Amino acid sequence: MIEWKANRRTLITAGALALLAGCKVIPKGVEEVPPPAPAPTDNLPNDKQRQRIALLVPLSGPDAALGQSIANATTMALLDTNAQTIRITSYDTAPGAASAAAKALRDGNRLILGPISSADIGAVAAAARGRKVPLITYSSDPALATRDVFVMGLDPANAMQRVVDFASSKGMRRFALLAPKGTAGARASAIYAAAVQAAGGTLVSTQTYDRGNRSIISAATRLKARGGYDAVLIADSPKYAAMAAPSLKPAGAAVPRILGSETWSGDPLVGKTASLRGAWFAAISDTRFPRFAESFRGRFGTAPYRLSTLGYDSVLLTVRIARDWRLGSPFPLARLTERDGFLGLDGPFRFGSAGIGDRALEVREARSGGVTIVSPAPEKFAD
């Protein structure tokens, strides 16, 4: 467990807005503040000037490095924003998420950031609900969202709608789908069908395959034989997409356009596979991440996990809300669903009434050796 609170005498004054604008976070000649040593939460002193926020992440066990990276990012956000009204205390979920949540609630925390694992959310939410303490989780599973559980990770439906809308804007109206059999494939099929309909298109053909063998090639061959579509989504990783793509179109052909899922982001195979060149997929913008990574490495001596920005952005959100959050009162839940949303390192984001995160995403195109942005992420939400 690690506890942080902002202290003006030791705070680096760069600020989060400077980081978002691309400025250096650590000024020359200013000594960095080292992370504090772990301290027990038993008998935490009363703090009548700060709201208590709990961070539930694994700090031991196989996922400790990821959990510590997120914890460091929340610390960084506190320092960068010069936050004076919130105190963040970290609780290790590795020994048990339910016990970590119980400890956090006994300590008087009124908001929980985390956990990371979708499997832990039910136990944490059950413990927190009786105290009317909401969760802002780092999961990307929208099925876990409720009136008091907010899912901050990238929703697959968000990414799928973005890439289908982009394809539609380029004149594509007839869509096809390759999806694995099973629960994941059925879910992807339902999301894709809804996205195509919302974009004013038509889903003309769907083929499924057994994941784990080469049946995706047979499914792609059947799909090509049926024809009649402008774009086809391969609802799987680049590894499986690379197997199917040569059966869908000749190398270098522009039609049909291959579409990918959010899981393609950051996978080097996308740029290395000739059959995927020209494919489109939606992703969270990386524009601000290099500057964040540079500052993070300078402060903590290691590179951040890509998911660490969720921790940073969850603190930016909390700091903004804390300006009008009366000390000692419950967390103002309604503030999370404001239509304008929030601006973070990963760009604009907001929560719908169902607690599912909505993000402004960019569209990337696979090119030889990498990817390029063909539609930048909007700077704000249009509606």
N, C-alpha and C positions, 0 to 999 in steps of 0.2 A: 504494500500500500504506500502510495506517495501522495503527499499533500502539498498543494501550491496555493499561495495567495500573493497578490500583487503588492509590491513594496516600492514606493517612489524613490527611496534612497538608492536602491540597487537596480532599478528598472532601466533597460535600454530604451531610448526614446524614439526609435525609428518609426513605430506605428504600423498597423496593418494596412492603412491606406497607401503608405509608401511602398510596401511589398506588392500590393495589387497593381500599383502604377509602374512597377519594375525597378524601383530604387533599391539600393543596398539596405539591408536590415541592420547590419552591425557597423556603425560608424567607426572610422579609424581612431585609434587611441582610446577606445572605450573597452574596458575589460568585460569579457563575457561572464554572465552569471551561470555558474555550474549547477546542474540539477541537484536538488537536495537529497540527502540520504533518506532511505525509507524510514518511516516513523509509524508507530501504532496509532490506531484511531480510537482506542479505548479512552474514555473520559476526555474527549475533545473539548477544548475550552469554549465557553459560550462566545459567540461572535455576533454582536448585534449590529454590525456595520456591513456584513457581507451575506449574500445568499449562499447556501450550501448546495453544491452540485456534485453528484457522484459520477465517476468514470469507471465503468465495469469492463475490464479487458483482461486477457490472460497475461500475467506477469511472471509466470513460471510455466514449466512444461514445454511441449513441442511448439506452441504458438507464442511463446514469450517474446520473441524478437518482433513479431508483428504488433503485439499488444504494447510493448514498450515504445515502439515507433509512433503509434497513435498517441500514447500518453505524452511523449516528448512534443508532439505536434500541438497538443492542447496547452502544454506549458508555454510553448513558443507563441501561441495566439494570445495568451494572457499577457505575456511580456510585450508583445508588439502592439497591443491595444491599450496598454496602461490601465487595465481593468482594475477598478477599486471597489466594485460592489459584489463580486462573486468570489467564492473559494471553491476550488476543485480538488477533490480527494479521490485518489485511485484505489480501486479494490480489485484484488486478484480473483478472476473467475475460474482459474484452473482447478483449485481444490473443490469447486462447486459454485455454480452461478447463483443458486438459491441462497446459500449461506452468505455469499458476498452481498447479495441484495438485502438480506435481512440485516446485515451489519451496517450497510449504508443507510437503511431506514432508521435503525436505532440511533445513528449518529445525527439524525435530523435533516438529511438531504431532501430537497424538495423537487429535484429533477435528476433523472438518470440518463447519462450519455452511454450508449452501448446497450447490450453486449454486441460482440462481433458475430458469434455463431448463432445461426438461426435456431439451432436446437436448444439454446439457452433462453430464448426470449420468452417462451411460455412460462417458465418457472419464475423468471424475474418479474414479468408483468403481473403474475398472480400475487406475488408478495407485495408489489408496489401499489396495486389497485386498491387494496384496503386502506392505504394511507393517502390515496388520491394523488399519487406521485406518477407523472407520465414518463414515458421512455422516448428518447430519440435514438433509434438503433442504427447500427452501421450495416445492417443486413440489406440485401437487394431483393428479398422475397416479398412481393406485395400482398401475398396471402396472409402475412403475419400482421398487417396493419389493422388497427382498431381505433376506436375513439380516443384512446390514450396511449397508443403505441404508434409512433411515427417512423416510417421506413425511409432512411436517408440515402441508402445505396441506389445505384442506377436500376430503375425498373426496366425489364426487357421490353415491355409494351411501349415505354417512352422512346427507346431507341428504334424499335421497329416502325413506329408511326413516323418518326423523323425521316428514316430512309425511304419509306413508301411515299411520303409526301414529296420528297425531293424527286423521286423517280416520276411521280405524277406531274410535277412542275416541268419536267423535260418531255412531256407528251406521252408517257407510258400509261396505258389504260388497262391492259390485260396482263394479269399476274398469274404465276404458277408457284408451286411450293414443293420442296423436298424436305421431309421431316422424318426423324427417327420414330420407330414404333415405341409405344409406352407412354408413361405419364408426361414426361418432358416434351415429347413430340406432340402429344394431344394439346398440351397447353400452348405450345408455339403455334400450332395450327389455328387455334381459337383466336389468339392475339393477332396473328397475321390476317385472318379473315376480317376481323373487326377493323384493322388498320386500312386494308384495301377498300372496304366499304366506306369508311370515313373520308378517304381520299377521292371518292367518286369512281373508283375502279371496279374491276370484276375479277374474281378469283376463278380462273377457268380450268385449272387442273392441279391435282395434288397426288403425289406419290410418296409412299412410306417405305422404310427399309429397316432391316435388323442391324442395329449398331454393334460393332465388334467384328463384322466380317465384310466382305466386299459386295454385299447386296446393294449398297448405295449405287454402285456402277450400273447394275441392272435397272434400278429405279430411275436413274438418270437417263438411261437409254430409252426406257418406256416413255418418259416425259418428253424427250426430244421427238419421239415418233408421233406423239399426239400434236405437238406444235401449237401454234395459234396464240402465243403469248409474247409480250415485250420484255418482261423481266421475270426472273425466278429467284426466290429466296431459298438459300440452303441453310436450314435452321440447325447448324452444327458448327463445330470448331473448324479452323482452317485446314486441319489435317484431313477431315472427311470431305470438306469442300474441294480440296485439291484432287481428291480421288474422283469426285463426280464431275468436275468442270469440263474435262476433255470430252466427255460423252454428251455434254449439253450444247457445245458450240465449237466450231473450228478455232484454232489459236489465232488471236488477233481480231476476230470478228466482234463487232460492236453489239450485235443482237443475237440472242437475248442477253440483256444486261444481268449479270449475276449480282445478287444482293446478299449481304452477310449480316450476322447478328452482332450484338455488343461484345460478345466474347472474342471477336477478332482484334479488338484494340490491344496494342502492345505485343502481338504475336509476330515474331520476325518471319514466320513462314508465309505471311500474306505477301510480303514484298519479294520473297525468294521464289515464289511459284508462278511460272509463266502462265499457266492456265487461269490464274485468278486476276491477271492484269486487266484493269478496267472495272473491277468489281467495286461496288459502293457499300459502305456501312457507316452507321452513326456511332459517335463516341463522345465522351467528355473531352472538352478542350484541354490540351496540354500547354497552352500558351504561357501560363503563369507558373507551371510546375518547375521548370529549370531554375528559376530564381528562388523559388521556395526550397528546392533541393540544395542549392548552393548555401543558402543561409542555414538550413538545417544541419548540413554537414559541418559547417564552420562552428556551430554551437554545440553539437553533440558528438562530433567526430565520426559519424557514420552516415551512409546514405539512407534516406527515408524510404519506406515502402510507399508504393503509389497510393494505397488506401489511406495513408496518413493524412491526406488533405481532408478526409471526412472528419477527422478529429479536430483539425484546425477550423474548418468551416462551422462545425457544431458549436465551437466556442464563440466565433464571430456572431452567430445567430443569438446565442445566449446573452452575450454582452449587449447586443442591440436591444433585446427585450428587457434586460435588467434595468435599463434606464427608467422604465416606467413600472417596474415590478416592486411593489411595496414590500419592505422587509418584514419577514415573518408571515407573509400571506402565501397561499398556494400559487404554484406557477400559473401564469395567465395563458391557459391553453389556447384560447381563441386567437392569440397573436400569431400562432404558428401557421394558420391558414389564411393569412392576409394575401390578397391577390397579387400584390407587387412582389412578394417573396423577399429573398435575401440575396446579397452578392457575396460570393466566396471565391476562394482560389480557383475552384473548378467552374466559375461562372455563375450566372443567376440560377437559383433553385427556389422551390416553394413546395408546400404540401397541400394536397387537395383535402376536401372534407373527409375523405376516407382514410387520411393519414399516409397516403402514398406520395413519395417524392416525385416531383416533376422538374426536369432539368432542361436548360437551353443547350442543345447539342450541336456539334458540327458533323458534317458528312465528309468522309474521306474516300479517296479512290486509290486502289492498289496500283502501283506503278513498278517498273523494274527497279529492284533494290530497296523499295520502301513504299511509303504512301504519301499522298498530297491532299491538302484540304481543298475540296471543290465547293463547299458551302460552309462558311464560317458560322460559329455559334452566335445567335443573336445576343446583343448586349443587354436586352431586357425582354420581358414577356410582352407579347403584342396585345393580349386580352386581359 
